[in-house]
């Protein structure tokens, strides 16, 4: 799935085996016996919840699979998160409209920031 959506160079598959079972909630879309989509919720289960790794195999995109998965994930958060919980998502540029349909918005006063640890590079210092 990660390879199909272009995440192959970004995903540490060995670490994913450790991380995915620790998700708060996850969904997999299946068609004809094959996984065609995935998504999960990660976080501390109290204050912070992040919708993460939402992906649909390109041949199944724009056919309602992502909408169904995200609807399920957002509904799960709404049913399980306490009042004033922070629910975030990191979206690929150009997909903001998709997530806005589910109540997510870009906040001009906030800046989303992240870094990716690359162990294969020599450390500077």
Residue pairs with C-beta under 8 A, 6 or more apart in sequence:
1 35
1 37
1 38
1 55
1 57
2 8
2 10
2 11
2 13
2 55
4 55
4 57
4 58
5 55
5 56
5 57
5 58
7 55
10 116
19 42
20 26
20 40
22 42
23 40
23 41
23 42
23 52
24 40
24 41
24 42
24 43
24 45
24 49
24 80
25 40
25 41
25 73
25 76
25 77
25 80
26 38
26 39
26 40
26 41
27 37
27 38
27 39
27 40
27 69
27 72
27 73
28 35
28 37
28 38
29 35
29 36
29 37
29 38
29 56
29 60
29 65
29 68
29 69
30 36
31 60
35 57
36 56
36 57
36 59
36 60
36 65
37 54
37 55
37 56
37 57
37 60
37 65
37 66
37 69
38 53
38 54
38 55
38 69
39 51
39 52
39 53
39 54
39 55
39 66
39 69
39 70
39 73
40 51
40 52
40 53
40 73
41 49
41 50
41 51
41 52
41 73
41 76
41 77
42 49
42 50
42 52
43 49
43 50
45 80
46 82
46 85
47 85
47 86
48 85
48 86
48 88
49 77
49 81
49 85
49 86
49 87
49 88
50 87
50 88
50 89
50 90
51 70
51 73
51 74
51 77
51 87
51 88
51 89
52 89
52 90
54 66
54 69
54 70
54 73
54 89
56 65
56 66
56 69
66 98
67 98
67 101
70 98
70 99
70 102
71 102
74 87
74 102
74 103
77 85
77 87
81 87
87 104
88 112
89 99
89 104
90 112
90 114
91 98
91 99
91 104
96 106
